[in-house]
Amino acid sequence: MSTIKQVALGSQGLRVSAEGLGCMGMTGGVNGMSVYGAADEAESLATLHRALELGVNLLDTADLYGPLLNERLVGKVLPGRRQHVILATKFGFEVDDHEQWTGGYNGRPEYVRKSVERSLRNLNTDYIDLYYLHRVDPNTPLEDTVGAMSRLVEEGKVRYLGLSEVSPELLRRGHAVHPISALQTEYSLFDRRPEEEGILQAAQELGIGFVAYSPLGRGFLSGEIKSPDDFEASDSRRFFPRYQGENFYRNLALVEKLEALALAKGVTAAQLALAWVLAQGVVAIPGTKRRKYLEQNVAAASLALSAAELAELAAIMPVGSAAGAAYPAGL
Ligand SMILES: NC(=O)c1ccc[n+]([C@@H]2O[C@H](COP(=O)([O-])OP(=O)(O)OC[C@H]3O[C@@H](n4cnc5c(N)ncnc54)[C@H](OP(=O)(O)O)[C@@H]3O)[C@@H](O)[C@H]2O)c1
C-alpha cells in the first residue's frame, strides 16, 4: 500500500500528512459515555502504529477525550517514534483535577499553562506540534487566551497554534495575536457549514490551514449505520440530534444516494465521502480505532474524482441538507 502525501498546513512551515488520524473514538468519552462504541486498546495501538507506517503522521487528540485517557493512549506510541509524529492536542473544555469535564470552558492564561503541562505529562513528551484551543471561553477575551498560548511557543513547549470551531471574526482576532496555523472545524458532505458561514474562505484568505473533523459525519456517511439501534446503548451519537428520530431517517435517505454512487465507482461510501472532503483542498482527520478502516481511508486519499463526480456528490448533499443540529444543546 502506498504512503500518503505530505502537505503544508498554514503558512508557518508546518507540514502534515494530507490525512491525519482522529483518535477521539479510541477511548471513552465524557460522563461515562463511549464515543463511537466500545474501546479496544490493543487494536487502537495497532492502528496508531499502522498509521505511522503508512505516513499518516498527524495524530489528533485532546485532553477532553477520556478525559485525559486519550492523550495517555497516544503517548504510548511515541517512544522511539516521536520525531516522525505531528502531535496535535487541544484544551479549553475545562477538565478538573478529578479528570472530569466541568461542563464549562476555560481559556484563562493560568489554565492554558496548567493544561499544557498536564498534556505534556500525559502524552509523555516535552513538546506538542500543534496546540489547539478546542472551544473559545466566552468569559475570557480570545486575545488573552491566544497570548498565553503564544508564550508556550516562545518557551518551546508548543510549535504551532490552532483554533477549533470559531467564527471568521474570531479567527481573524486570534491570528492577529499570534499566527494561527490550523483551524479545525467539522466539515463533510453532511456538514457544509464551513462553506455556508464563510469560515473556509476566511481560513484560505488568511493562509490558515483547514483541518476537517468528523469528515465521515461521525461514521454515518459510511452507510454502515442503518437504524438508531445500530448504536450501542452508551454510544454518544444517540444524543446528537442528527442521529435521532425522524432526522435519522431523513439523513439516511441522503446516505443511500451516496452509497449508490460509491457502488457504481467500486469504492465504499466512506471512501467517496472522504475523497470529496480532501478534494476541497483541506486536511481531513477521519477517526477510527481499527486498522481495516484506517487502510480504507488512506486508500481514499489517492482516489481521483472528476469535476462531474464532485458536482454530483455536492448536489446529492447540498449545503444545509442534513436534518438536525450538529451538537446536542450545551456542547
Ligand atoms: N475539534 C473538535 O471539536 C472535534 C470534534 C469531533 C471530532 N474531532 C476530531 O476529529 C476526529 C474525526 O472525527 P470523528 O471521529 O468525530 O468522526 P468521523 O471521522 O467522521 O467518523 C468516525 C466514525 O467513522 C467510523 N469509520 C471510520 N472510517 C470508516 C470506514 N472507512 N468505513 C466505515 N466506518 C468508518 C469509525 O468507526 P470505528 O470507531 O469503529 O473505527 C467511527 O465510528 C476525531 O477522532 C477527533 O480527533 C474534533
Ligand as a Chemical Component Dictionary entry (heavy atoms), coordinates in Angstrom:
data_LIG
# 
_chem_comp.id                   LIG 
_chem_comp.type                 NON-POLYMER 
_chem_comp.pdbx_formal_charge   0 
_chem_comp.three_letter_code    LIG 
# 
loop_
_chem_comp_atom.comp_id 
_chem_comp_atom.atom_id 
_chem_comp_atom.alt_atom_id 
_chem_comp_atom.type_symbol 
_chem_comp_atom.charge 
_chem_comp_atom.model_Cartn_x 
_chem_comp_atom.model_Cartn_y 
_chem_comp_atom.model_Cartn_z 
_chem_comp_atom.pdbx_ordinal 
LIG N1  N1  N 0  -12.370 19.910 17.253 1  
LIG C1  C1  C 0  -13.456 19.289 17.643 2  
LIG O1  O1  O 0  -14.323 19.848 18.314 3  
LIG C2  C2  C 0  -13.650 17.851 17.243 4  
LIG C3  C3  C 0  -14.930 17.266 17.349 5  
LIG C4  C4  C 0  -15.082 15.930 16.942 6  
LIG C5  C5  C 0  -14.003 15.203 16.460 7  
LIG N2  N2  N 1  -12.759 15.805 16.398 8  
LIG C6  C6  C 0  -11.582 15.059 15.906 9  
LIG O2  O2  O 0  -11.851 14.602 14.585 10 
LIG C7  C7  C 0  -11.624 13.199 14.503 11 
LIG C8  C8  C 0  -12.526 12.590 13.455 12 
LIG O3  O3  O 0  -13.893 12.857 13.698 13 
LIG P1  P1  P 0  -14.894 11.770 14.293 14 
LIG O4  O4  O 0  -14.133 10.613 14.831 15 
LIG O5  O5  O -1 -15.808 12.521 15.178 16 
LIG O6  O6  O 0  -15.792 11.343 13.065 17 
LIG P2  P2  P 0  -15.561 10.662 11.654 18 
LIG O7  O7  O 0  -14.138 10.617 11.337 19 
LIG O8  O8  O 0  -16.486 11.354 10.739 20 
LIG O9  O9  O 0  -16.168 9.196  11.905 21 
LIG C9  C9  C 0  -15.643 8.309  12.844 22 
LIG C10 C10 C 0  -16.536 7.066  12.803 23 
LIG O10 O10 O 0  -16.496 6.505  11.490 24 
LIG C11 C11 C 0  -16.128 5.148  11.542 25 
LIG N3  N3  N 0  -15.273 4.906  10.380 26 
LIG C12 C12 C 0  -14.043 5.430  10.143 27 
LIG N4  N4  N 0  -13.578 5.023  8.955  28 
LIG C13 C13 C 0  -14.518 4.232  8.429  29 
LIG C14 C14 C 0  -14.591 3.488  7.221  30 
LIG N5  N5  N 0  -13.619 3.503  6.322  31 
LIG N6  N6  N 0  -15.716 2.762  6.993  32 
LIG C15 C15 C 0  -16.725 2.728  7.900  33 
LIG N7  N7  N 0  -16.702 3.429  9.060  34 
LIG C16 C16 C 0  -15.602 4.165  9.320  35 
LIG C17 C17 C 0  -15.410 4.962  12.864 36 
LIG O11 O11 O 0  -15.594 3.651  13.306 37 
LIG P3  P3  P 0  -14.704 2.975  14.482 38 
LIG O12 O12 O 0  -14.735 3.954  15.627 39 
LIG O13 O13 O 0  -15.433 1.735  14.767 40 
LIG O14 O14 O 0  -13.349 2.771  13.967 41 
LIG C18 C18 C 0  -16.123 5.979  13.760 42 
LIG O15 O15 O 0  -17.293 5.414  14.296 43 
LIG C19 C19 C 0  -11.879 12.717 15.935 44 
LIG O16 O16 O 0  -11.298 11.442 16.161 45 
LIG C20 C20 C 0  -11.250 13.828 16.736 46 
LIG O17 O17 O 0  -9.852  13.640 16.815 47 
LIG C21 C21 C 0  -12.587 17.125 16.760 48 
# 
loop_
_chem_comp_bond.comp_id 
_chem_comp_bond.atom_id_1 
_chem_comp_bond.atom_id_2 
_chem_comp_bond.value_order 
_chem_comp_bond.pdbx_ordinal 
LIG N1  C1  SING 1  
LIG C1  O1  DOUB 2  
LIG C1  C2  SING 3  
LIG C2  C3  SING 4  
LIG C2  C21 DOUB 5  
LIG C3  C4  DOUB 6  
LIG C4  C5  SING 7  
LIG C5  N2  DOUB 8  
LIG N2  C6  SING 9  
LIG N2  C21 SING 10 
LIG C6  O2  SING 11 
LIG C6  C20 SING 12 
LIG O2  C7  SING 13 
LIG C7  C8  SING 14 
LIG C7  C19 SING 15 
LIG C8  O3  SING 16 
LIG O3  P1  SING 17 
LIG P1  O4  DOUB 18 
LIG P1  O5  SING 19 
LIG P1  O6  SING 20 
LIG O6  P2  SING 21 
LIG P2  O7  DOUB 22 
LIG P2  O8  SING 23 
LIG P2  O9  SING 24 
LIG O9  C9  SING 25 
LIG C9  C10 SING 26 
LIG C10 O10 SING 27 
LIG C10 C18 SING 28 
LIG O10 C11 SING 29 
LIG C11 N3  SING 30 
LIG C11 C17 SING 31 
LIG N3  C12 SING 32 
LIG N3  C16 SING 33 
LIG C12 N4  DOUB 34 
LIG N4  C13 SING 35 
LIG C13 C14 SING 36 
LIG C13 C16 DOUB 37 
LIG C14 N5  SING 38 
LIG C14 N6  DOUB 39 
LIG N6  C15 SING 40 
LIG C15 N7  DOUB 41 
LIG N7  C16 SING 42 
LIG C17 O11 SING 43 
LIG C17 C18 SING 44 
LIG O11 P3  SING 45 
LIG P3  O12 DOUB 46 
LIG P3  O13 SING 47 
LIG P3  O14 SING 48 
LIG C18 O15 SING 49 
LIG C19 O16 SING 50 
LIG C19 C20 SING 51 
LIG C20 O17 SING 52 
# 
